[in-house]
Amino acid sequence: MNLLPDFLPADLKRDLTGVQRHVTQSQGAATVWHAWGEADRPVVVLLHGGSGSWTHWVRNIAALRDAGWRVLVPDLPGFGDSDLPPGCTDVDDLPVHLHEGLCQLNPVGPVALVGFSFGGMAAALWLDAFQQDAQQLVLVGAPGMGFAVPDRIPLKGWRHLPTTEAQNEVHRHNLMALMLQDPTALDGLALSLHAANVQRDRMPRRRLSSTDIVAQALPRLTCRISAMYGEHDALYRWRLPEVRVAMQSWAKNWGQWHTVPGAGHWVQFEAADRFNELLSACLVNRP
């Protein structure tokens, strides 16, 4: 089985060699996990964003593996290759499935969770329900903080369009409206990843990202909490300083805050080198 998408460039395919595929079961539904690194290493779990898959992290996995981590990257339930569990309609339904999956994978060392966007919400709610599962949390572009921007992000529908070319035009628009800041970051890889991922989103009409569900959870967490956002994150345009102050006040065990200059919401893709450097700084007890 070819575990890497055909559209990945040769350098990324080399970086991501050695991937293993694991399937865990929870309430009759399968969750697919991709893994790199030796099983006896400390574990970092990367949770992707909404309408995504593990490929949201293609530019970050190798740096973590080479730094000595075991890297586990699931397709969240309802996305990518993972099943949509019965009755699973939004992020608050995910923690039990992620908890049971991690238990089946049986990590040996300490665990860190890194969640991007929707995956950041999932990570915070996961640790709110199962505090023992990880010792640190890094939120990347996470919504659910109760802060709103004045203007609605102008995303467009694409499923009704009859041709790939027409769909790709909408994908390009949506990527620049929400995910990326610099037009040069919208390369063939970004478009291919996004187009492949949105076609496998089986959890429509998610609504909790516009609430304060993460803000409510953070004060209950005992693990170390850090956060990283792109300077131009569309979810919090002009409001990142407020988010920073609020998060630091909510967290009992605050770690670090980093704003990545010039980057948008999908910061770990658009500014991968800087992101990888800062993530390494956030992760305590590094290998």
Residue frames relative to the residue before (quaternion, step in Angstrom):
aa qw qx qy qz dx dy dz
M 1.0000 0.0000 0.0000 0.0000 0.00 0.00 0.00
N 0.3410 -0.7196 0.5689 0.2054 3.56 -0.94 0.95
L 0.2053 -0.8335 0.5055 0.0870 3.60 -0.35 1.23
L 0.6923 0.4217 -0.2699 0.5197 3.59 1.26 -0.15
P 0.5355 -0.6398 0.4359 0.3376 3.64 -0.92 0.81
D 0.5614 -0.6292 0.4262 0.3275 3.55 -1.04 0.78
F 0.6821 0.5200 -0.3044 0.4143 3.60 1.04 -0.66
L 0.4625 0.6597 -0.4777 0.3502 3.62 1.17 0.02
P 0.4731 -0.6594 0.4924 0.3147 3.62 -0.96 0.75
A 0.6969 -0.5183 0.3084 0.3880 3.52 -1.21 0.57
D 0.6566 0.5211 -0.3348 0.4304 3.60 0.95 -0.79
L 0.6645 0.4813 -0.3114 0.4793 3.59 1.01 -0.73
K 0.6071 0.5398 -0.3604 0.4584 3.59 1.03 -0.65
R 0.6396 0.5034 -0.3235 0.4825 3.58 1.04 -0.74
D 0.6574 0.5269 -0.3113 0.4397 3.57 0.93 -0.90
L 0.7690 0.3864 -0.1755 0.4781 3.55 1.01 -0.84
T 0.3386 0.7299 -0.5224 0.2823 3.58 1.16 0.38
G 0.7253 0.4211 -0.3195 0.4411 3.52 -1.21 0.54
V 0.3915 0.7281 -0.4800 0.2936 3.59 1.26 0.16
Q 0.1466 -0.7537 0.6348 0.0872 3.53 -1.18 0.73
R 0.2772 -0.7558 0.5741 0.1495 3.56 -1.11 0.70
H 0.0396 -0.7848 0.6184 -0.0113 3.54 -0.85 1.05
V 0.1611 -0.7728 0.6077 0.0868 3.56 -1.10 0.73
T 0.1004 -0.7843 0.6112 0.0358 3.57 -0.75 1.08
Q 0.3089 -0.7549 0.5583 0.1519 3.54 -1.25 0.53
S 0.0915 0.7725 -0.6243 0.0715 3.55 -1.06 0.81
Q 0.8461 -0.0853 0.0161 0.5259 3.55 -0.66 1.15
G 0.7303 -0.4601 0.2236 0.4528 3.54 0.98 0.93
A 0.6548 0.4803 -0.3119 0.4932 3.59 1.26 0.11
A 0.3556 -0.7425 0.5373 0.1834 3.57 -1.06 0.83
T 0.1152 -0.7496 0.6475 0.0749 3.54 -1.09 0.84
V 0.2664 -0.7748 0.5605 0.1204 3.56 -0.83 1.06
W 0.0977 -0.7869 0.6092 0.0115 3.54 -0.86 1.06
H 0.2082 -0.7307 0.6345 0.1418 3.55 -1.13 0.73
A 0.0917 -0.8259 0.5562 -0.0149 3.58 -0.86 0.98
W 0.0479 -0.7568 0.6517 0.0157 3.51 -1.19 0.78
G 0.7432 0.4064 -0.2946 0.4423 3.58 -1.13 0.61
E 0.6376 -0.5624 0.3860 0.3579 3.52 -1.29 0.45
A 0.5848 -0.6407 0.3874 0.3121 3.55 -1.06 0.83
D 0.6884 0.4893 -0.2969 0.4455 3.61 1.12 -0.47
R 0.5162 0.6501 -0.4169 0.3704 3.59 1.24 0.14
P 0.6018 -0.4842 0.4600 0.4379 3.58 -1.29 0.17
V 0.3542 -0.7764 0.5010 0.1438 3.56 -1.03 0.85
V 0.0572 -0.7308 0.6771 0.0643 3.52 -1.16 0.76
V 0.1861 -0.7719 0.6039 0.0696 3.55 -0.84 1.10
L 0.1581 -0.7881 0.5920 0.0585 3.57 -0.77 1.08
L 0.1160 -0.7968 0.5921 0.0324 3.58 -0.72 1.10
H 0.3730 -0.7747 0.4783 0.1789 3.54 -0.66 1.19
G 0.6068 -0.5791 0.4202 0.3463 3.53 -1.35 0.15
G 0.7199 -0.4344 0.3283 0.4305 3.53 -1.35 0.07
S 0.8182 0.1479 -0.1727 0.5281 3.56 -1.10 0.80
G 0.5748 0.6014 -0.3668 0.4163 3.58 1.18 0.55
S 0.2337 -0.7104 0.6268 0.2186 3.49 -1.31 -0.56
W 0.7682 -0.3283 0.2524 0.4883 3.57 -1.28 -0.21
T 0.6058 0.6089 -0.3568 0.3673 3.58 1.12 -0.60
H 0.4535 0.6535 -0.4725 0.3795 3.62 1.19 -0.02
W 0.7435 0.4111 -0.1953 0.4900 3.59 1.23 -0.52
V 0.3038 0.8076 -0.4829 0.1490 3.62 1.18 0.22
R 0.7184 0.4390 -0.2571 0.4744 3.62 1.08 -0.57
N 0.6949 0.4777 -0.2607 0.4702 3.60 1.27 0.08
I 0.5604 0.6558 -0.3801 0.3339 3.58 1.13 -0.63
A 0.6903 0.5020 -0.3042 0.4230 3.58 0.75 -1.01
A 0.6300 0.5374 -0.3456 0.4415 3.60 0.99 -0.77
L 0.6662 0.4866 -0.3019 0.4778 3.59 0.98 -0.79
R 0.6445 0.5137 -0.3239 0.4646 3.59 0.92 -0.87
D 0.7028 0.4731 -0.2780 0.4528 3.57 0.85 -0.96
A 0.6398 0.5053 -0.3263 0.4784 3.60 1.24 -0.36
G 0.6704 -0.5491 0.2814 0.4121 3.57 1.28 0.09
W 0.5303 0.6288 -0.4104 0.3937 3.58 1.25 0.18
R 0.3345 -0.6072 0.6552 0.3002 3.48 -1.40 0.25
V 0.1783 -0.8146 0.5496 0.0516 3.57 -0.58 1.18
L 0.0565 -0.7861 0.6154 -0.0092 3.58 -0.69 1.15
V 0.0097 0.8096 -0.5835 0.0638 3.56 -0.69 1.11
P 0.1364 -0.8118 0.5623 0.0793 3.61 -0.24 1.18
D 0.3701 -0.5580 0.6572 0.3460 3.44 -1.46 0.13
L 0.4250 -0.7241 0.4741 0.2649 3.58 -0.49 1.14
P 0.6249 -0.5436 0.3886 0.4036 3.61 -1.06 0.61
G 0.7859 0.2733 -0.2347 0.5026 3.54 -0.80 1.08
F 0.7309 0.3458 -0.2100 0.5496 3.58 1.31 -0.03
G 0.8154 0.2343 -0.1668 0.5023 3.56 -1.22 0.40
D 0.7968 -0.2674 0.2283 0.4914 3.55 -0.89 -1.00
S 0.5604 0.6254 -0.3871 0.3808 3.62 1.23 -0.06
D 0.5422 -0.6199 0.4673 0.3216 3.53 -1.17 0.67
L 0.3792 -0.6422 0.6034 0.2824 3.51 -1.34 0.35
P 0.3391 -0.7624 0.5062 0.2179 3.62 -0.38 1.15
P 0.6057 -0.5574 0.4130 0.3896 3.60 -1.10 0.56
G 0.8341 0.2038 -0.1622 0.4862 3.55 -0.93 0.92
C 0.5309 0.6246 -0.4058 0.4041 3.59 1.27 0.07
T 0.0331 0.8521 -0.5165 0.0778 3.59 -0.32 1.25
D 0.8050 0.0511 -0.0250 0.5906 3.62 1.17 -0.34
V 0.7827 -0.4040 0.2288 0.4146 3.52 -1.37 0.16
D 0.6496 0.5441 -0.3352 0.4117 3.60 1.02 -0.66
D 0.6144 0.5330 -0.3498 0.4648 3.59 1.29 -0.10
L 0.5931 0.6448 -0.3403 0.3416 3.60 1.23 -0.30
P 0.5863 0.6413 -0.4033 0.2869 3.67 0.83 -0.77
V 0.6697 0.5044 -0.3369 0.4284 3.61 0.78 -0.86
H 0.6618 0.5022 -0.3126 0.4606 3.60 0.99 -0.76
L 0.6617 0.4869 -0.3093 0.4789 3.59 1.00 -0.75
H 0.6235 0.5354 -0.3294 0.4649 3.57 1.01 -0.78
E 0.6946 0.4631 -0.2882 0.4692 3.59 0.79 -0.97
G 0.6330 0.5298 -0.3359 0.4536 3.59 1.04 -0.68
L 0.6628 0.4918 -0.3130 0.4700 3.59 0.90 -0.88
C 0.6294 0.5317 -0.3414 0.4524 3.59 0.98 -0.77
Q 0.6619 0.4980 -0.3121 0.4652 3.59 0.98 -0.76
L 0.6598 0.4858 -0.3074 0.4838 3.59 1.10 -0.60
N 0.2219 -0.8552 0.4542 0.1143 3.56 1.36 -0.26
P 0.0125 -0.8256 0.5639 -0.0107 3.61 0.51 1.11
V 0.4391 -0.7169 0.4884 0.2337 3.54 -1.04 0.85
G 0.7948 0.3103 -0.1461 0.5007 3.55 0.82 -0.99
P 0.7373 -0.3659 0.2989 0.4828 3.57 -1.28 -0.25
V 0.3025 -0.7661 0.5531 0.1254 3.55 -1.20 0.66
A 0.0924 -0.7479 0.6544 0.0617 3.52 -1.13 0.79
L 0.2175 -0.7508 0.6082 0.1378 3.58 -1.07 0.76
V 0.0466 -0.7595 0.6487 0.0161 3.54 -1.02 0.90
G 0.0150 -0.8406 0.5398 -0.0431 3.57 -0.46 1.19
F 0.2274 -0.7776 0.5782 0.0961 3.54 -0.87 1.05
S 0.8628 -0.0300 0.0085 0.5045 3.57 -0.89 1.01
F 0.8173 0.0538 0.0177 0.5734 3.62 -0.56 -1.13
G 0.6474 0.5172 -0.3116 0.4652 3.58 1.06 -0.72
G 0.5961 0.5395 -0.3616 0.4720 3.58 1.18 -0.46
M 0.6149 0.5183 -0.3342 0.4915 3.55 1.06 -0.74
A 0.6564 0.5163 -0.3130 0.4523 3.58 0.90 -0.95
A 0.6585 0.5185 -0.3134 0.4464 3.58 0.95 -0.86
A 0.6675 0.4993 -0.3094 0.4576 3.59 0.90 -0.89
L 0.6813 0.4704 -0.2905 0.4797 3.58 0.93 -0.85
W 0.5794 0.5742 -0.3587 0.4537 3.58 1.12 -0.67
L 0.7381 0.4056 -0.2426 0.4814 3.59 0.76 -1.00
D 0.5586 0.5657 -0.4006 0.4555 3.59 1.17 -0.33
A 0.7205 0.4266 -0.2376 0.4924 3.57 1.05 -0.79
F 0.7983 0.1446 -0.0327 0.5837 3.59 1.06 -0.80
Q 0.1633 -0.8561 0.4838 0.0797 3.56 0.50 1.25
Q 0.6677 0.5468 -0.2994 0.4069 3.57 1.07 -0.74
D 0.5567 0.6716 -0.3802 0.3075 3.60 1.16 -0.36
A 0.8115 0.0427 -0.0153 0.5826 3.64 1.11 -0.49
Q 0.4119 -0.7260 0.5104 0.2068 3.51 -1.22 0.61
Q 0.7983 0.1027 -0.0753 0.5886 3.57 1.24 -0.23
L 0.1781 -0.7699 0.6110 0.0462 3.51 -1.24 0.72
V 0.0575 -0.7618 0.6443 0.0337 3.54 -1.00 0.91
L 0.1923 -0.7852 0.5839 0.0746 3.55 -0.65 1.18
V 0.0991 -0.7972 0.5956 0.0060 3.57 -0.80 1.08
G 0.8423 -0.0982 0.0406 0.5285 3.59 -0.49 1.17
A 0.2944 0.8075 -0.4742 0.1906 3.58 1.15 0.55
P 0.3018 -0.7179 0.5948 0.1995 3.59 -1.03 0.82
G 0.5880 0.6138 -0.4080 0.3333 3.56 -1.26 -0.44
M 0.5057 0.6701 -0.4090 0.3578 3.59 1.23 0.40
G 0.5224 -0.6629 0.4007 0.3566 3.59 1.26 -0.10
F 0.5701 0.5523 -0.3970 0.4608 3.58 1.24 0.32
A 0.1477 -0.7976 0.5812 0.0643 3.56 -0.88 0.92
V 0.3306 -0.6922 0.5952 0.2393 3.55 -1.24 0.51
P 0.6358 -0.5906 0.3321 0.3697 3.60 -1.05 0.71
D 0.7938 0.2826 -0.1278 0.5231 3.56 0.92 -0.90
R 0.4908 -0.6544 0.4974 0.2890 3.55 -1.01 0.86
I 0.4789 -0.6555 0.4956 0.3087 3.59 -0.97 0.83
P 0.3528 -0.8048 0.4427 0.1785 3.61 -0.51 1.19
L 0.0695 0.8105 -0.5751 0.0868 3.58 0.38 1.20
K 0.2651 -0.7699 0.5671 0.1242 3.56 -1.16 0.71
G 0.4924 -0.6429 0.5044 0.2996 3.55 -1.21 0.54
W 0.1616 -0.8170 0.5509 0.0539 3.55 -1.11 0.68
R 0.5587 0.6612 -0.3921 0.3115 3.63 1.08 -0.58
H 0.6721 0.5156 -0.2997 0.4389 3.59 1.08 -0.62
L 0.5628 0.6344 -0.3847 0.3645 3.59 1.21 -0.34
P 0.4658 -0.7590 0.3948 0.2262 3.58 -0.82 0.99
T 0.7799 0.2989 -0.1626 0.5253 3.61 1.13 -0.43
T 0.6080 -0.5529 0.4280 0.3762 3.54 -1.25 0.50
E 0.6283 0.5509 -0.3400 0.4313 3.55 1.01 -0.81
A 0.6714 0.4848 -0.3006 0.4731 3.58 0.92 -0.88
Q 0.6401 0.5177 -0.3265 0.4644 3.57 0.99 -0.79
N 0.6611 0.5156 -0.3138 0.4456 3.58 0.93 -0.85
E 0.5989 0.5484 -0.3685 0.4526 3.59 1.07 -0.60
V 0.6607 0.4795 -0.3022 0.4923 3.57 1.00 -0.79
H 0.6166 0.5386 -0.3502 0.4550 3.60 1.00 -0.77
R 0.6431 0.5137 -0.3280 0.4636 3.59 0.96 -0.81
H 0.6401 0.5206 -0.3228 0.4637 3.56 0.96 -0.86
N 0.7027 0.4795 -0.2800 0.4449 3.58 0.80 -0.99
L 0.6156 0.5449 -0.3452 0.4527 3.58 1.05 -0.73
M 0.7082 0.4345 -0.2739 0.4844 3.59 0.92 -0.84
A 0.6341 0.5373 -0.3405 0.4396 3.60 1.09 -0.55
L 0.8210 0.2474 -0.0924 0.5061 3.58 0.94 -0.86
M 0.8179 0.3866 -0.1581 0.3956 3.55 0.66 -1.13
L 0.8201 0.2179 -0.0597 0.5257 3.58 0.89 -0.92
Q 0.3510 -0.7308 0.5477 0.2069 3.55 -1.26 0.45
D 0.7592 0.3374 -0.1765 0.5279 3.58 0.80 -1.05
P 0.4661 -0.7002 0.4573 0.2887 3.63 -0.64 1.01
T 0.6209 0.5490 -0.3604 0.4280 3.61 1.07 -0.56
A 0.5867 0.5724 -0.3768 0.4315 3.61 1.21 -0.30
L 0.6151 0.5253 -0.3515 0.4713 3.56 1.23 -0.36
D 0.1104 0.8090 -0.5604 0.1390 3.53 0.35 1.31
G 0.7489 -0.3889 0.2780 0.4590 3.56 -1.28 -0.10
L 0.6274 0.5357 -0.3410 0.4507 3.57 1.05 -0.69
A 0.6524 0.5133 -0.3220 0.4552 3.60 0.86 -0.91
L 0.6719 0.4919 -0.2980 0.4666 3.58 0.92 -0.89
S 0.6685 0.5030 -0.3095 0.4519 3.60 0.88 -0.89
L 0.6458 0.5138 -0.3228 0.4634 3.60 0.95 -0.87
H 0.6871 0.4926 -0.2880 0.4497 3.55 0.82 -1.01
A 0.6703 0.5064 -0.3102 0.4450 3.59 0.84 -0.94
A 0.6693 0.4897 -0.3030 0.4695 3.58 0.96 -0.82
N 0.6856 0.5094 -0.2927 0.4298 3.58 0.97 -0.82
V 0.6947 0.4914 -0.3094 0.4245 3.60 0.76 -0.96
Q 0.5976 0.5723 -0.3655 0.4263 3.59 1.13 -0.51
R 0.7433 0.3870 -0.2093 0.5039 3.60 1.18 -0.49
D 0.4056 0.6796 -0.4934 0.3609 3.58 1.21 0.49
R 0.0340 -0.8257 0.5624 -0.0290 3.57 -0.47 1.23
M 0.6321 0.4837 -0.3488 0.4948 3.57 1.20 0.49
P 0.0094 0.8407 -0.5406 0.0304 3.61 0.44 1.17
R 0.8139 0.3170 -0.2138 0.4375 3.53 -1.42 0.15
R 0.2277 0.7559 -0.5689 0.2305 3.57 0.94 0.90
R 0.1269 -0.8432 0.5220 0.0204 3.58 -0.82 0.96
L 0.5837 0.6523 -0.3711 0.3101 3.60 1.09 -0.54
S 0.5352 0.6412 -0.4149 0.3611 3.61 1.17 -0.35
S 0.6814 0.4783 -0.2919 0.4708 3.60 1.16 -0.47
T 0.5983 0.5478 -0.3621 0.4591 3.60 1.29 0.13
D 0.5392 -0.5998 0.4680 0.3611 3.58 -1.30 -0.22
I 0.1960 0.8414 -0.4893 0.1190 3.59 1.15 0.56
V 0.6614 0.4733 -0.3120 0.4911 3.61 1.03 -0.67
A 0.6160 0.5473 -0.3414 0.4523 3.57 1.01 -0.79
Q 0.6546 0.5020 -0.3155 0.4690 3.58 1.03 -0.71
A 0.6926 0.4973 -0.2813 0.4403 3.60 1.02 -0.77
L 0.6160 0.6207 -0.3619 0.3230 3.59 0.89 -0.90
P 0.6724 0.4955 -0.3443 0.4286 3.70 0.80 -0.73
R 0.6551 0.5159 -0.3162 0.4525 3.60 1.19 -0.38
L 0.5918 0.5958 -0.3661 0.4010 3.60 1.22 -0.31
T 0.2866 -0.7661 0.5549 0.1518 3.55 -1.03 0.83
C 0.5612 0.6116 -0.3938 0.3949 3.61 1.20 -0.32
R 0.6065 -0.5181 0.4507 0.4007 3.55 -1.34 0.22
I 0.1211 -0.8013 0.5853 0.0251 3.59 -0.88 1.00
S 0.0090 0.7637 -0.6451 0.0219 3.54 -0.95 1.00
A 0.1609 -0.7945 0.5795 0.0846 3.58 -1.23 0.30
M 0.0497 -0.7789 0.6251 0.0074 3.52 -1.20 0.68
Y 0.0106 0.7932 -0.6064 0.0542 3.56 -0.89 1.00
G 0.4826 -0.6074 0.5382 0.3293 3.52 -1.23 0.52
E 0.6148 -0.5872 0.3835 0.3608 3.56 -1.04 0.79
H 0.7835 0.2991 -0.1385 0.5267 3.58 1.03 -0.81
D 0.1565 0.8129 -0.5443 0.1356 3.59 1.07 0.66
A 0.4289 -0.7451 0.4544 0.2332 3.58 -0.61 1.18
L 0.5986 0.5815 -0.3705 0.4078 3.61 1.13 -0.48
Y 0.8104 0.1923 -0.0631 0.5498 3.57 1.10 -0.68
R 0.1101 0.8328 -0.5366 0.0802 3.57 1.02 0.73
W 0.8411 0.0882 -0.1507 0.5119 3.54 -0.83 1.18
R 0.7175 0.4673 -0.2615 0.4455 3.66 1.15 -0.14
L 0.3675 0.7602 -0.4794 0.2393 3.61 1.18 0.11
P 0.6233 0.5286 -0.3780 0.4351 3.66 0.89 -0.64
E 0.6406 0.5074 -0.3273 0.4744 3.61 1.04 -0.71
V 0.6356 0.5279 -0.3282 0.4579 3.56 0.99 -0.84
R 0.6439 0.5346 -0.3253 0.4402 3.57 0.93 -0.88
V 0.6732 0.4913 -0.3015 0.4631 3.59 0.81 -0.97
A 0.6672 0.5121 -0.3043 0.4472 3.57 0.92 -0.91
M 0.6771 0.4978 -0.3067 0.4467 3.58 0.84 -0.94
Q 0.6490 0.5156 -0.3218 0.4577 3.57 0.97 -0.79
S 0.6653 0.4864 -0.3060 0.4765 3.59 1.10 -0.63
W 0.6645 0.5142 -0.3060 0.4476 3.60 1.09 -0.65
A 0.6986 0.5037 -0.2830 0.4221 3.59 0.94 -0.85
K 0.3956 -0.7060 0.5383 0.2349 3.58 -0.92 0.90
N 0.7825 0.1869 -0.0643 0.5905 3.56 1.07 -0.80
W 0.0296 -0.8532 0.5204 -0.0199 3.56 0.32 1.29
G 0.2713 -0.7695 0.5625 0.1339 3.52 -1.06 0.84
Q 0.7554 -0.3102 0.2760 0.5069 3.57 -0.21 -1.30
W 0.2019 -0.7172 0.6486 0.1559 3.51 -1.38 0.40
H 0.0205 0.7847 -0.6195 0.0102 3.56 -1.01 0.80
T 0.1512 -0.7323 0.6584 0.0861 3.53 -1.07 0.93
V 0.2529 -0.7904 0.5436 0.1259 3.58 -0.63 1.12
P 0.3950 -0.7542 0.4657 0.2414 3.62 -0.42 1.16
G 0.8521 0.2404 -0.1711 0.4323 3.53 -1.18 0.74
A 0.6555 0.5396 -0.3057 0.4310 3.58 1.22 -0.24
G 0.4035 -0.6942 0.5467 0.2375 3.52 -1.30 0.48
H 0.8325 -0.2391 0.1696 0.4702 3.53 -1.30 -0.50
W 0.7249 0.3849 -0.2246 0.5253 3.62 0.88 -0.94
V 0.0184 -0.8822 0.4705 -0.0044 3.51 0.88 1.07
Q 0.6689 0.5203 -0.3190 0.4245 3.61 0.95 -0.77
F 0.6531 0.4565 -0.3090 0.5192 3.59 1.26 -0.26
E 0.7229 0.4732 -0.2557 0.4337 3.57 0.79 -1.07
A 0.7901 0.1492 -0.0643 0.5910 3.59 1.05 -0.77
A 0.0026 -0.8836 0.4680 0.0138 3.54 0.95 0.96
D 0.6727 0.5061 -0.3301 0.4271 3.61 0.77 -0.89
R 0.6842 0.4628 -0.2875 0.4848 3.58 0.87 -0.92
F 0.6257 0.5372 -0.3366 0.4546 3.57 0.99 -0.81
N 0.6691 0.5064 -0.3149 0.4434 3.60 0.82 -0.94
E 0.6338 0.5278 -0.3229 0.4642 3.58 1.04 -0.77
L 0.7059 0.4601 -0.2662 0.4681 3.57 0.88 -0.94
L 0.6193 0.5318 -0.3541 0.4563 3.59 1.02 -0.68
S 0.6226 0.5328 -0.3411 0.4605 3.57 1.01 -0.75
A 0.6515 0.5093 -0.3134 0.4668 3.58 1.05 -0.73
C 0.6540 0.5280 -0.3119 0.4428 3.58 1.09 -0.71
L 0.6936 0.4965 -0.2779 0.4418 3.56 0.99 -0.83
V 0.2073 -0.7800 0.5815 0.1025 3.55 -0.45 1.22
N 0.7801 0.2743 -0.2463 0.5055 3.56 -1.26 0.39
R 0.1626 0.8148 -0.5378 0.1428 3.52 0.98 0.87
P 0.6121 -0.5545 0.4023 0.3950 3.60 -1.15 0.56
